[in-house]
């Protein structure tokens, strides 16, 4: 059993922290009652919750997103921590930082381990973890310049799979897919995902109104094929002039839930 990150950080062994990567599958939720009684675990939860709430403020979010130590700390939590609650709050913090800050998105996406940690959360048994990971990835992908970097570590089969789950997951997964399809560089990679088109058609048919809009646009981009630039329609997004570098989504995702 790997030592907790708190112990590694207390001992100052940065090399050992980075060597304790999570496996390709998310850590199971185990010994929840014991963890809840552990003062150190409760302190970690409180700290993660505090950071998530601080990131609701744009100035603080920008400061966190552009501070290498803060980005590295979030990446470590997403990759190493076994506590699902802590990982969910870290993902929610990333979602809030990435809501509408281009420089912060670039800084966060420069951390491969952070993106990989978010991708692994999509396979978590916790709906909260999946929802927050999708929120983070969807907000990061609003800057289409980051699409190739995100796809390099993201298994789109997991994104297609979660479109069959909750309405919130459908909305966020369809938005993430739409954003990644805007880049002609990554469209063929996304389009090759097994089951993705069927999943999008399911959301278009049975999803809630906002999710249907996003799925419809994603399907339209799939039909355009490789080598064409996506054109925004209706009021789904306000895109930047002609080049579609940043999608300013009026329904970008804040993780505003204030549960402890």
ZAVOTOR-606137 format. One record per residue: residue number from 1; chain; x, y, z of N, C-alpha, C in turn. Coordinates in pm, whole numbers, plus 50000, padded with zeros to 5 digits. Example, Ala and Ser with C-alpha at 12.3 -4.5 7.8 and 13.67 -1.06 7.14 Angstrom:
{1; 'A'; {51319; 49431; 50780}; {51230; 49550; 50780}; {51320; 49670; 50780}},
{2; 'A'; {51285; 49775; 50708}; {51367; 49894; 50714}; {51290; 50003; 50787}},
***
This chain:
{1; 'A'; {50085; 49881; 50000}; {50000; 50000; 50000}; {50089; 50124; 50000}},
{2; 'A'; {50063; 50217; 49906}; {50145; 50336; 49894}; {50118; 50430; 50010}},
{3; 'A'; {50223; 50500; 50060}; {50201; 50597; 50167}; {50119; 50713; 50115}},
{4; 'A'; {50039; 50779; 50201}; {49958; 50892; 50156}; {50045; 51006; 50110}},
{5; 'A'; {49990; 51089; 50021}; {50066; 51202; 49969}; {50106; 51296; 50081}},
{6; 'A'; {50018; 51312; 50181}; {50050; 51403; 50291}; {50181; 51363; 50358}},
{7; 'A'; {50201; 51231; 50376}; {50323; 51185; 50441}; {50444; 51210; 50352}},
{8; 'A'; {50429; 51187; 50225}; {50540; 51209; 50132}; {50578; 51357; 50127}},
{9; 'A'; {50477; 51443; 50125}; {50504; 51585; 50120}; {50567; 51632; 50251}},
{10; 'A'; {50523; 51575; 50362}; {50580; 51613; 50491}; {50727; 51575; 50497}},
{11; 'A'; {50760; 51461; 50434}; {50899; 51415; 50435}; {50984; 51486; 50330}},
{12; 'A'; {50918; 51561; 50242}; {50992; 51638; 50143}; {51052; 51555; 50033}},
{13; 'A'; {50999; 51436; 50009}; {51057; 51349; 49907}; {50978; 51364; 49777}},
{14; 'A'; {51015; 51468; 49698}; {50943; 51494; 49574}; {50956; 51381; 49474}},
{15; 'A'; {51072; 51317; 49470}; {51092; 51207; 49376}; {50998; 51093; 49406}},
{16; 'A'; {50983; 51063; 49534}; {50894; 50952; 49570}; {50749; 50987; 49541}},
{17; 'A'; {50712; 51114; 49559}; {50576; 51156; 49526}; {50546; 51125; 49380}},
{18; 'A'; {50636; 51167; 49292}; {50612; 51150; 49149}; {50621; 51005; 49107}},
{19; 'A'; {50687; 50921; 49187}; {50698; 50780; 49150}; {50574; 50703; 49190}},
{20; 'A'; {50491; 50759; 49279}; {50371; 50690; 49323}; {50254; 50730; 49234}},
{21; 'A'; {50258; 50687; 49111}; {50150; 50716; 49016}; {50034; 50620; 49039}},
{22; 'A'; {49915; 50670; 49002}; {49799; 50582; 49009}; {49807; 50482; 48894}},
{23; 'A'; {49740; 50370; 48909}; {49735; 50272; 48803}; {49643; 50322; 48693}},
{24; 'A'; {49628; 50247; 48586}; {49542; 50290; 48476}; {49397; 50293; 48517}},
{25; 'A'; {49361; 50225; 48622}; {49225; 50226; 48672}; {49218; 50310; 48798}},
{26; 'A'; {49101; 50376; 48822}; {49091; 50457; 48942}; {49095; 50372; 49068}},
{27; 'A'; {49145; 50432; 49176}; {49150; 50359; 49302}; {49009; 50333; 49352}},
{28; 'A'; {48980; 50217; 49403}; {48846; 50188; 49455}; {48819; 50266; 49581}},
{29; 'A'; {48691; 50290; 49607}; {48653; 50354; 49732}; {48658; 50247; 49840}},
{30; 'A'; {48748; 50263; 49934}; {48764; 50161; 50036}; {48791; 50224; 50171}},
{31; 'A'; {48749; 50155; 50274}; {48772; 50199; 50411}; {48723; 50343; 50430}},
{32; 'A'; {48608; 50377; 50373}; {48559; 50514; 50379}; {48537; 50559; 50523}},
{33; 'A'; {48484; 50469; 50605}; {48456; 50506; 50744}; {48585; 50538; 50818}},
{34; 'A'; {48690; 50455; 50795}; {48818; 50479; 50861}; {48878; 50611; 50815}},
{35; 'A'; {48868; 50639; 50684}; {48923; 50762; 50632}; {48851; 50883; 50692}},
{36; 'A'; {48719; 50872; 50705}; {48641; 50984; 50757}; {48681; 51018; 50900}},
{37; 'A'; {48730; 50919; 50973}; {48770; 50943; 51112}; {48916; 50988; 51123}},
{38; 'A'; {48989; 50984; 51015}; {49130; 51020; 51016}; {49145; 51171; 51008}},
{39; 'A'; {49202; 51236; 51110}; {49216; 51382; 51108}; {49293; 51433; 50987}},
{40; 'A'; {49398; 51361; 50946}; {49477; 51404; 50831}; {49393; 51400; 50704}},
{41; 'A'; {49309; 51296; 50691}; {49224; 51284; 50573}; {49121; 51397; 50571}},
{42; 'A'; {49064; 51427; 50688}; {48965; 51535; 50695}; {49031; 51669; 50661}},
{43; 'A'; {49155; 51687; 50703}; {49227; 51811; 50671}; {49250; 51823; 50520}},
{44; 'A'; {49283; 51711; 50456}; {49303; 51712; 50311}; {49174; 51747; 50238}},
{45; 'A'; {49063; 51690; 50284}; {48933; 51720; 50224}; {48902; 51869; 50239}},
{46; 'A'; {48924; 51923; 50358}; {48896; 52064; 50383}; {48982; 52154; 50294}},
{47; 'A'; {49110; 52118; 50280}; {49201; 52197; 50196}; {49156; 52194; 50051}},
{48; 'A'; {49119; 52076; 50003}; {49075; 52064; 49863}; {48946; 52141; 49840}},
{49; 'A'; {48855; 52137; 49937}; {48730; 52211; 49927}; {48756; 52361; 49924}},
{50; 'A'; {48848; 52407; 50008}; {48884; 52548; 50013}; {48940; 52596; 49880}},
{51; 'A'; {49028; 52518; 49819}; {49085; 52555; 49690}; {48979; 52562; 49582}},
{52; 'A'; {48886; 52467; 49585}; {48778; 52468; 49486}; {48696; 52595; 49498}},
{53; 'A'; {48665; 52635; 49622}; {48585; 52755; 49642}; {48663; 52882; 49607}},
{54; 'A'; {48791; 52885; 49637}; {48874; 53000; 49600}; {48877; 53019; 49448}},
{55; 'A'; {48874; 52908; 49376}; {48881; 52914; 49230}; {48753; 52968; 49167}},
{56; 'A'; {48648; 52988; 49248}; {48527; 53052; 49196}; {48550; 53200; 49170}},
{57; 'A'; {48652; 53258; 49232}; {48689; 53397; 49210}; {48791; 53405; 49096}},
{58; 'A'; {48765; 53489; 48996}; {48848; 53487; 48876}; {48993; 53526; 48903}},
{59; 'A'; {49015; 53626; 48989}; {49153; 53667; 49016}; {49230; 53556; 49087}},
{60; 'A'; {49166; 53493; 49184}; {49233; 53384; 49254}; {49252; 53264; 49161}},
{61; 'A'; {49153; 53239; 49075}; {49165; 53129; 48980}; {49282; 53151; 48886}},
{62; 'A'; {49298; 53275; 48840}; {49410; 53306; 48750}; {49543; 53287; 48820}},
{63; 'A'; {49550; 53330; 48947}; {49674; 53314; 49022}; {49709; 53167; 49040}},
{64; 'A'; {49609; 53084; 49072}; {49635; 52941; 49090}; {49675; 52875; 48958}},
{65; 'A'; {49603; 52909; 48852}; {49630; 52847; 48724}; {49766; 52879; 48667}},
{66; 'A'; {49820; 52994; 48706}; {49950; 53036; 48653}; {50063; 53019; 48754}},
{67; 'A'; {50037; 52945; 48859}; {50140; 52915; 48959}; {50182; 52769; 48942}},
{68; 'A'; {50302; 52743; 48895}; {50346; 52605; 48870}; {50329; 52512; 48989}},
{69; 'A'; {50357; 52561; 49109}; {50345; 52477; 49228}; {50200; 52435; 49250}},
{70; 'A'; {50104; 52526; 49226}; {49963; 52492; 49244}; {49919; 52390; 49141}},
{71; 'A'; {49961; 52408; 49016}; {49925; 52312; 48911}; {49984; 52175; 48942}},
{72; 'A'; {50109; 52173; 48989}; {50174; 52046; 49022}; {50102; 51977; 49139}},
{73; 'A'; {50059; 52056; 49238}; {49989; 51999; 49352}; {49857; 51935; 49309}},
{74; 'A'; {49783; 52003; 49220}; {49658; 51946; 49170}; {49684; 51817; 49092}},
{75; 'A'; {49791; 51818; 49013}; {49825; 51698; 48935}; {49859; 51581; 49027}},
{76; 'A'; {49932; 51607; 49135}; {49970; 51502; 49228}; {49846; 51442; 49294}},
{77; 'A'; {49753; 51528; 49336}; {49631; 51479; 49399}; {49551; 51393; 49301}},
{78; 'A'; {49538; 51439; 49176}; {49459; 51365; 49078}; {49524; 51232; 49043}},
{79; 'A'; {49656; 51225; 49047}; {49725; 51102; 49009}; {49746; 51007; 49125}},
{80; 'A'; {49773; 51059; 49244}; {49822; 50975; 49352}; {49719; 50945; 49460}},
{81; 'A'; {49639; 51044; 49498}; {49550; 51025; 49612}; {49452; 50910; 49587}},
{82; 'A'; {49428; 50828; 49690}; {49332; 50719; 49679}; {49192; 50764; 49719}},
{83; 'A'; {49181; 50879; 49785}; {49050; 50927; 49829}; {48971; 50986; 49715}},
{84; 'A'; {48859; 50924; 49682}; {48776; 50972; 49572}; {48725; 51114; 49598}},
{85; 'A'; {48690; 51145; 49723}; {48639; 51278; 49755}; {48742; 51385; 49725}},
{86; 'A'; {48868; 51357; 49760}; {48974; 51455; 49737}; {48997; 51474; 49587}},
{87; 'A'; {48999; 51367; 49513}; {49021; 51375; 49368}; {48906; 51450; 49300}},
{88; 'A'; {48783; 51426; 49348}; {48668; 51496; 49290}; {48680; 51646; 49311}},
{89; 'A'; {48720; 51687; 49430}; {48732; 51830; 49459}; {48848; 51893; 49383}},
{90; 'A'; {48955; 51818; 49363}; {49065; 51869; 49282}; {49020; 51889; 49137}},
{91; 'A'; {48943; 51795; 49084}; {48891; 51809; 48948}; {48797; 51928; 48937}},
{92; 'A'; {48713; 51949; 49040}; {48623; 52063; 49041}; {48701; 52194; 49045}},
{93; 'A'; {48812; 52194; 49118}; {48898; 52313; 49124}; {48955; 52343; 48985}},
{94; 'A'; {49000; 52242; 48915}; {49052; 52261; 48779}; {48942; 52317; 48688}},
{95; 'A'; {48820; 52265; 48703}; {48708; 52313; 48621}; {48685; 52462; 48642}},
{96; 'A'; {48692; 52505; 48767}; {48668; 52646; 48797}; {48781; 52736; 48747}},
{97; 'A'; {48905; 52689; 48761}; {49020; 52766; 48712}; {49011; 52783; 48561}},
{98; 'A'; {48968; 52678; 48492}; {48970; 52676; 48345}; {48846; 52735; 48281}},
{99; 'A'; {48755; 52790; 48362}; {48627; 52834; 48307}; {48643; 52934; 48194}},
{100; 'A'; {48721; 53043; 48215}; {48731; 53144; 48109}; {48866; 53215; 48109}},
{101; 'A'; {48970; 53139; 48144}; {49104; 53197; 48149}; {49197; 53122; 48052}},
{102; 'A'; {49229; 53187; 47939}; {49311; 53121; 47837}; {49448; 53082; 47890}},
{103; 'A'; {49513; 53174; 47963}; {49648; 53146; 48012}; {49646; 53031; 48111}},
{104; 'A'; {49541; 53025; 48195}; {49531; 52916; 48291}; {49507; 52783; 48222}},
{105; 'A'; {49426; 52784; 48116}; {49403; 52659; 48041}; {49535; 52607; 47984}},
{106; 'A'; {49613; 52697; 47928}; {49741; 52655; 47870}; {49833; 52599; 47976}},
{107; 'A'; {49837; 52663; 48091}; {49923; 52618; 48200}; {49879; 52481; 48253}},
{108; 'A'; {49750; 52462; 48269}; {49697; 52334; 48319}; {49721; 52222; 48217}},
{109; 'A'; {49699; 52254; 48090}; {49715; 52151; 47986}; {49862; 52116; 47964}},
{110; 'A'; {49952; 52201; 48010}; {50094; 52170; 47998}; {50136; 52059; 48095}},
{111; 'A'; {50048; 52027; 48190}; {50076; 51919; 48285}; {50012; 51790; 48235}},
{112; 'A'; {50092; 51705; 48177}; {50042; 51578; 48124}; {49982; 51492; 48235}},
{113; 'A'; {50044; 51496; 48354}; {49995; 51414; 48463}; {49859; 51462; 48512}},
{114; 'A'; {49835; 51592; 48508}; {49704; 51645; 48547}; {49597; 51597; 48450}},
{115; 'A'; {49625; 51607; 48319}; {49528; 51561; 48220}; {49503; 51411; 48230}},
{116; 'A'; {49611; 51336; 48255}; {49596; 51191; 48268}; {49512; 51156; 48390}},
{117; 'A'; {49531; 51230; 48500}; {49451; 51206; 48620}; {49304; 51233; 48596}},
{118; 'A'; {49273; 51341; 48523}; {49134; 51371; 48490}; {49075; 51261; 48401}},
{119; 'A'; {49154; 51215; 48305}; {49107; 51108; 48216}; {49074; 50981; 48291}},
{120; 'A'; {49156; 50946; 48390}; {49130; 50824; 48466}; {49006; 50836; 48553}},
{121; 'A'; {48974; 50957; 48596}; {48854; 50975; 48678}; {48727; 50942; 48601}},
{122; 'A'; {48732; 50945; 48469}; {48614; 50913; 48389}; {48571; 50767; 48408}},
{123; 'A'; {48663; 50683; 48456}; {48629; 50543; 48481}; {48598; 50517; 48627}},
{124; 'A'; {48586; 50623; 48705}; {48558; 50608; 48848}; {48415; 50558; 48870}},
{125; 'A'; {48392; 50479; 48974}; {48255; 50438; 49008}; {48174; 50551; 49070}},
{126; 'A'; {48241; 50661; 49105}; {48174; 50775; 49167}; {48121; 50870; 49061}},
{127; 'A'; {47990; 50894; 49060}; {47931; 50986; 48963}; {47986; 51127; 48982}},
{128; 'A'; {48012; 51165; 49107}; {48068; 51297; 49133}; {48204; 51315; 49069}},
{129; 'A'; {48288; 51212; 49078}; {48420; 51218; 49015}; {48409; 51231; 48864}},
{130; 'A'; {48321; 51153; 48804}; {48303; 51158; 48659}; {48253; 51295; 48616}},
{131; 'A'; {48153; 51348; 48687}; {48096; 51477; 48652}; {48200; 51589; 48661}},
{132; 'A'; {48279; 51589; 48768}; {48379; 51695; 48786}; {48493; 51682; 48686}},
{133; 'A'; {48533; 51558; 48655}; {48638; 51538; 48555}; {48591; 51588; 48418}},
{134; 'A'; {48465; 51559; 48383}; {48410; 51607; 48257}; {48402; 51759; 48254}},
{135; 'A'; {48365; 51819; 48369}; {48359; 51965; 48376}; {48497; 52025; 48349}},
{136; 'A'; {48599; 51968; 48412}; {48734; 52019; 48394}; {48780; 52004; 48249}},
{137; 'A'; {48763; 51886; 48193}; {48807; 51862; 48056}; {48729; 51946; 47955}},
{138; 'A'; {48599; 51963; 47979}; {48517; 52044; 47889}; {48563; 52189; 47892}},
{139; 'A'; {48589; 52243; 48011}; {48635; 52382; 48020}; {48774; 52400; 47961}},
{140; 'A'; {48863; 52304; 47984}; {48997; 52312; 47926}; {48991; 52310; 47773}},
{141; 'A'; {48898; 52234; 47719}; {48890; 52219; 47573}; {48819; 52335; 47506}},
{142; 'A'; {48769; 52433; 47583}; {48711; 52553; 47521}; {48815; 52629; 47440}},
{143; 'A'; {48942; 52612; 47474}; {49051; 52665; 47391}; {49092; 52552; 47297}},
{144; 'A'; {49051; 52560; 47172}; {49074; 52449; 47080}; {49222; 52429; 47050}},
{145; 'A'; {49304; 52527; 47086}; {49449; 52511; 47069}; {49503; 52402; 47162}},
{146; 'A'; {49425; 52366; 47263}; {49468; 52263; 47357}; {49413; 52124; 47320}},
{147; 'A'; {49336; 52116; 47212}; {49268; 51991; 47177}; {49366; 51876; 47156}},
{148; 'A'; {49472; 51901; 47082}; {49568; 51794; 47052}; {49636; 51745; 47178}},
{149; 'A'; {49669; 51837; 47269}; {49733; 51800; 47395}; {49640; 51716; 47481}},
{150; 'A'; {49513; 51755; 47487}; {49415; 51680; 47566}; {49395; 51540; 47509}},
{151; 'A'; {49381; 51532; 47378}; {49356; 51402; 47315}; {49475; 51307; 47328}},
{152; 'A'; {49594; 51362; 47345}; {49713; 51278; 47357}; {49707; 51188; 47480}},
{153; 'A'; {49628; 51228; 47580}; {49623; 51149; 47703}; {49481; 51103; 47738}},
{154; 'A'; {49383; 51142; 47658}; {49243; 51112; 47690}; {49192; 50996; 47607}},
{155; 'A'; {49134; 50898; 47673}; {49070; 50785; 47605}; {48926; 50824; 47572}},
{156; 'A'; {48901; 50856; 47446}; {48768; 50902; 47407}; {48662; 50793; 47421}},
{157; 'A'; {48704; 50668; 47432}; {48605; 50562; 47454}; {48535; 50581; 47588}},
{158; 'A'; {48608; 50634; 47686}; {48546; 50662; 47816}; {48445; 50776; 47805}},
{159; 'A'; {48478; 50876; 47724}; {48386; 50987; 47703}; {48258; 50937; 47637}},
{160; 'A'; {48271; 50852; 47536}; {48153; 50796; 47470}; {48070; 50713; 47569}},
{161; 'A'; {48139; 50640; 47655}; {48069; 50553; 47749}; {47985; 50632; 47848}},
{162; 'A'; {48038; 50745; 47900}; {47963; 50818; 48002}; {47845; 50895; 47944}},
{163; 'A'; {47836; 50904; 47812}; {47718; 50967; 47752}; {47592; 50885; 47775}},
{164; 'A'; {47609; 50763; 47822}; {47494; 50678; 47851}; {47451; 50689; 47996}},
{165; 'A'; {47512; 50782; 48073}; {47482; 50789; 48215}; {47391; 50908; 48247}},
{166; 'A'; {47429; 50990; 48345}; {47341; 51095; 48396}; {47326; 51211; 48298}},
{167; 'A'; {47217; 51290; 48312}; {47199; 51408; 48226}; {47317; 51505; 48235}},
{168; 'A'; {47374; 51523; 48353}; {47487; 51613; 48369}; {47608; 51560; 48292}},
{169; 'A'; {47631; 51430; 48300}; {47743; 51370; 48228}; {47721; 51380; 48077}},
{170; 'A'; {47597; 51361; 48032}; {47566; 51374; 47890}; {47597; 51513; 47839}},
{171; 'A'; {47555; 51615; 47915}; {47577; 51753; 47875}; {47726; 51783; 47863}},
{172; 'A'; {47803; 51743; 47963}; {47945; 51776; 47966}; {48023; 51694; 47865}},
{173; 'A'; {47989; 51566; 47850}; {48059; 51481; 47753}; {48031; 51527; 47611}},
{174; 'A'; {47908; 51566; 47583}; {47875; 51617; 47449}; {47947; 51748; 47422}},
{175; 'A'; {47957; 51834; 47525}; {48029; 51960; 47508}; {48178; 51938; 47485}},
{176; 'A'; {48236; 51846; 47560}; {48378; 51813; 47543}; {48404; 51761; 47402}},
{177; 'A'; {48319; 51671; 47356}; {48334; 51614; 47223}; {48322; 51721; 47116}},
{178; 'A'; {48220; 51806; 47131}; {48203; 51917; 47036}; {48327; 52003; 47029}},
{179; 'A'; {48383; 52039; 47145}; {48501; 52126; 47147}; {48620; 52061; 47078}},
{180; 'A'; {48640; 51932; 47104}; {48754; 51862; 47045}; {48738; 51845; 46894}},
{181; 'A'; {48614; 51845; 46847}; {48589; 51831; 46703}; {48608; 51961; 46627}},
{182; 'A'; {48613; 52074; 46697}; {48633; 52201; 46628}; {48771; 52209; 46563}},
{183; 'A'; {48867; 52140; 46618}; {49002; 52144; 46562}; {49014; 52044; 46448}},
{184; 'A'; {49050; 52094; 46329}; {49065; 52003; 46216}; {49183; 51907; 46238}},
{185; 'A'; {49276; 51945; 46326}; {49392; 51859; 46355}; {49351; 51734; 46432}},
{186; 'A'; {49246; 51744; 46510}; {49209; 51631; 46596}; {49077; 51565; 46556}},
{187; 'A'; {49011; 51619; 46455}; {48878; 51567; 46421}; {48882; 51420; 46382}},
{188; 'A'; {48982; 51382; 46303}; {48988; 51241; 46260}; {49013; 51148; 46377}},
{189; 'A'; {49092; 51193; 46476}; {49119; 51112; 46593}; {48991; 51091; 46675}},
{190; 'A'; {48914; 51198; 46691}; {48789; 51189; 46766}; {48688; 51102; 46690}},
{191; 'A'; {48679; 51124; 46560}; {48581; 51052; 46479}; {48606; 50902; 46477}},
{192; 'A'; {48730; 50861; 46501}; {48764; 50718; 46498}; {48726; 50646; 46627}},
{193; 'A'; {48668; 50717; 46724}; {48633; 50656; 46852}; {48518; 50559; 46837}},
{194; 'A'; {48535; 50431; 46871}; {48425; 50335; 46860}; {48306; 50376; 46947}},
{195; 'A'; {48188; 50374; 46887}; {48066; 50401; 46962}; {48035; 50547; 46986}},
{196; 'A'; {48123; 50639; 46943}; {48101; 50780; 46974}; {47980; 50836; 46899}},
{197; 'A'; {47970; 50807; 46771}; {47857; 50861; 46693}; {47724; 50810; 46746}},
{198; 'A'; {47719; 50682; 46780}; {47596; 50625; 46835}; {47560; 50691; 46967}},
{199; 'A'; {47661; 50716; 47051}; {47637; 50781; 47180}; {47584; 50923; 47160}},
{200; 'A'; {47643; 50998; 47066}; {47597; 51133; 47038}; {47454; 51133; 46983}},
{201; 'A'; {47422; 51036; 46901}; {47286; 51027; 46847}; {47187; 50999; 46958}},
{202; 'A'; {47229; 50919; 47056}; {47143; 50891; 47169}; {47115; 51017; 47250}},
{203; 'A'; {47220; 51099; 47272}; {47201; 51226; 47345}; {47113; 51320; 47265}},
{204; 'A'; {47134; 51326; 47133}; {47053; 51413; 47046}; {46906; 51374; 47052}},
{205; 'A'; {46880; 51246; 47066}; {46742; 51197; 47066}; {46676; 51207; 47203}},
{206; 'A'; {46751; 51171; 47307}; {46690; 51155; 47439}; {46742; 51251; 47545}},
{207; 'A'; {46844; 51329; 47514}; {46903; 51418; 47614}; {46819; 51540; 47643}},
{208; 'A'; {46861; 51617; 47743}; {46795; 51742; 47775}; {46833; 51848; 47671}},
{209; 'A'; {46758; 51959; 47664}; {46776; 52055; 47553}; {46920; 52101; 47529}},
{210; 'A'; {46991; 52142; 47633}; {47129; 52189; 47614}; {47220; 52078; 47564}},
{211; 'A'; {47201; 51959; 47618}; {47282; 51845; 47574}; {47251; 51811; 47429}},
{212; 'A'; {47124; 51820; 47391}; {47086; 51794; 47252}; {47155; 51891; 47157}},
{213; 'A'; {47160; 52019; 47195}; {47227; 52119; 47110}; {47373; 52084; 47088}},
{214; 'A'; {47440; 52048; 47196}; {47583; 52017; 47185}; {47606; 51890; 47104}},
{215; 'A'; {47523; 51790; 47125}; {47536; 51665; 47050}; {47508; 51689; 46902}},
{216; 'A'; {47409; 51773; 46872}; {47375; 51803; 46733}; {47491; 51870; 46662}},
{217; 'A'; {47554; 51966; 46728}; {47669; 52034; 46667}; {47787; 51939; 46651}},
{218; 'A'; {47807; 51853; 46750}; {47917; 51755; 46741}; {47895; 51663; 46622}},
{219; 'A'; {47773; 51617; 46603}; {47742; 51528; 46490}; {47762; 51602; 46357}},
{220; 'A'; {47725; 51730; 46354}; {47745; 51809; 46233}; {47893; 51820; 46199}},
{221; 'A'; {47975; 51841; 46301}; {48120; 51850; 46279}; {48177; 51715; 46233}},
{222; 'A'; {48122; 51606; 46287}; {48166; 51474; 46242}; {48138; 51455; 46093}},
{223; 'A'; {48024; 51505; 46048}; {47985; 51489; 45908}; {48070; 51574; 45815}},
{224; 'A'; {48129; 51683; 45867}; {48211; 51770; 45782}; {48340; 51703; 45738}},
{225; 'A'; {48385; 51606; 45815}; {48506; 51535; 45779}; {48631; 51610; 45818}},
{226; 'A'; {48745; 51553; 45781}; {48875; 51606; 45819}; {48916; 51718; 45725}},
{227; 'A'; {48986; 51818; 45782}; {49043; 51923; 45699}; {48956; 52045; 45683}},
{228; 'A'; {48838; 52048; 45747}; {48753; 52166; 45741}; {48742; 52227; 45878}},
{229; 'A'; {48720; 52357; 45881}; {48707; 52427; 46008}; {48561; 52430; 46048}},
{230; 'A'; {48535; 52401; 46174}; {48398; 52403; 46223}; {48345; 52545; 46226}},
{231; 'A'; {48218; 52562; 46190}; {48155; 52692; 46197}; {48048; 52688; 46303}},
{232; 'A'; {48047; 52790; 46390}; {47950; 52795; 46498}; {47813; 52829; 46443}},
{233; 'A'; {47710; 52778; 46504}; {47574; 52805; 46460}; {47493; 52855; 46578}},
{234; 'A'; {47388; 52929; 46545}; {47295; 52978; 46646}; {47369; 53048; 46760}},
{235; 'A'; {47324; 53030; 46883}; {47384; 53099; 46997}; {47451; 53002; 47091}},
{236; 'A'; {47495; 52890; 47039}; {47558; 52789; 47124}; {47684; 52845; 47188}},
{237; 'A'; {47765; 52914; 47109}; {47888; 52975; 47158}; {47910; 53105; 47084}},
{238; 'A'; {47987; 53195; 47146}; {48038; 53312; 47077}; {48183; 53283; 47046}},
{239; 'A'; {48215; 53259; 46919}; {48350; 53218; 46885}; {48433; 53338; 46841}},
{240; 'A'; {48564; 53322; 46848}; {48655; 53430; 46814}; {48665; 53446; 46664}},
{241; 'A'; {48626; 53560; 46613}; {48638; 53599; 46474}; {48637; 53480; 46378}},
{242; 'A'; {48741; 53466; 46295}; {48737; 53364; 46190}; {48806; 53235; 46229}},
{243; 'A'; {48896; 53238; 46327}; {48984; 53124; 46347}; {48940; 53025; 46452}},
{244; 'A'; {48836; 53054; 46527}; {48783; 52958; 46623}; {48891; 52901; 46715}},
{245; 'A'; {48968; 52990; 46775}; {49072; 52941; 46865}; {49020; 52918; 47005}},
{246; 'A'; {48927; 53003; 47050}; {48871; 52986; 47184}; {48720; 52990; 47175}},
{247; 'A'; {48656; 52888; 47230}; {48511; 52882; 47231}; {48461; 52944; 47361}},
{248; 'A'; {48402; 53060; 47352}; {48351; 53127; 47472}; {48210; 53077; 47498}},
{249; 'A'; {48202; 52967; 47568}; {48074; 52901; 47591}; {48000; 52970; 47705}},
{250; 'A'; {47881; 53029; 47678}; {47808; 53095; 47786}; {47762; 52997; 47893}},
{251; 'A'; {47770; 52869; 47861}; {47734; 52769; 47961}; {47856; 52691; 48006}},
{252; 'A'; {47969; 52758; 48010}; {48088; 52698; 48070}; {48056; 52656; 48213}},
{253; 'A'; {48130; 52562; 48262}; {48085; 52492; 48383}; {48159; 52538; 48507}},
{254; 'A'; {48086; 52598; 48599}; {48136; 52625; 48733}; {48095; 52509; 48822}},
{255; 'A'; {48188; 52460; 48903}; {48152; 52359; 49002}; {48115; 52434; 49131}},
{256; 'A'; {47991; 52477; 49139}; {47949; 52565; 49245}; {47897; 52493; 49369}},
{257; 'A'; {47889; 52361; 49366}; {47833; 52292; 49482}; {47920; 52315; 49605}},
{258; 'A'; {47859; 52358; 49713}; {47934; 52395; 49832}; {47923; 52290; 49941}},
{259; 'A'; {47913; 52165; 49902}; {47910; 52059; 50003}; {48047; 52047; 50065}},
{260; 'A'; {48053; 52010; 50194}; {48183; 52001; 50262}; {48268; 51889; 50207}},
***
